[in-house]
């Protein structure tokens, strides 16, 4: 029996409506003051929403009924008609949710607001009032596609990490080969994972687990995370960032994505792995990942559907759907909606 089977598990969903005129004006006012305008830093696709958040929250209700509470983290925004949408599709009751504004988790750090940077926000999710010790982090373009249990995320004292080991030197080599675009070398998700190594504690005899050791000769590999729900523990972040407030400042002080930043979830998984409390689980068969392919959309979507029928993946991620054609986007969203037994009508 799982020792923690009766302890609560919450879900945290990060969402922004990039089409909101007030939000766009606020973002643009900071871009106009010299913030980076490159697509990988502050491009519109990083903030565009095409309704994924409704499917994300619906999927948690449909396939993870053990979730105690859903916290939706936003910047003075609320998805329109979300109550009506949930009541229509879950008439017997849905998982309660609370909208958490950035100002709540950034209390004491108000000088860093507004922020347009998910890495900054992720580093402070543990400060959500009332959040359970175990919580699962969802980006709004991540959904559940099959029924899940608590053991798909936590097993006794260990936490599952859906990913694979990746060679650090090879990742640095690939980044060095990446060509510049408009005088700027694009910064990808992998770079943030590699950056995390410099802040990752390694256990030492008679020393705190939070002693840092940053040599790239020691940290020869990192965990390459795919876009899945990410189970973590609130107490880890509270203890770590209390011991290392300067590391917290590295992330939360950046309004836009910055090359100095790291991935908070990677920090948790690497540290827990060093302590023997992380269960690395292969992700390829558990993730249905879709990114628009404008020139081969029909063939690509058919192939991805066949893959899902074969694997019955637990998780789905639908990246940059705003860049797909209207036809491709509608087909993908309808595929997910049919799987969740919901519709796409918001109002």
Buried (B, 14 or more C-beta within 10 A) or exposed (E): EEEBEEEBBBBBBBBBBBEBEEBBEBBEEBBEEEBBBBBBBBBEEBBBBBBBBBBBBBBBBBBBEEBBBBBBBBBEBEBEBBEEBBEEBBEEEBBEBBBBBBEBBBEEBEEBBBBBBBBBBBBBBBBBEEBBBBBBBBBBBBBBBBEBEBEBBBBEEBBBBBBBEBEBEEBBEEBEEEEEEEEEBBBBBBBBBBBBBBBBBBBEEEEEBBEEBEEEEEBEBBBBBBBBBBBBBBEBBEBBBEBBEEBBBBBBBBBBBBEEBBBBBBBBBBBBBBBEBBBBBEBEEBBBBBBBBEEEBEEBBEEBBEBBEEBEBBBBBBBBBBBBEEEBBBBBBEBBBEBBEBBBEEE
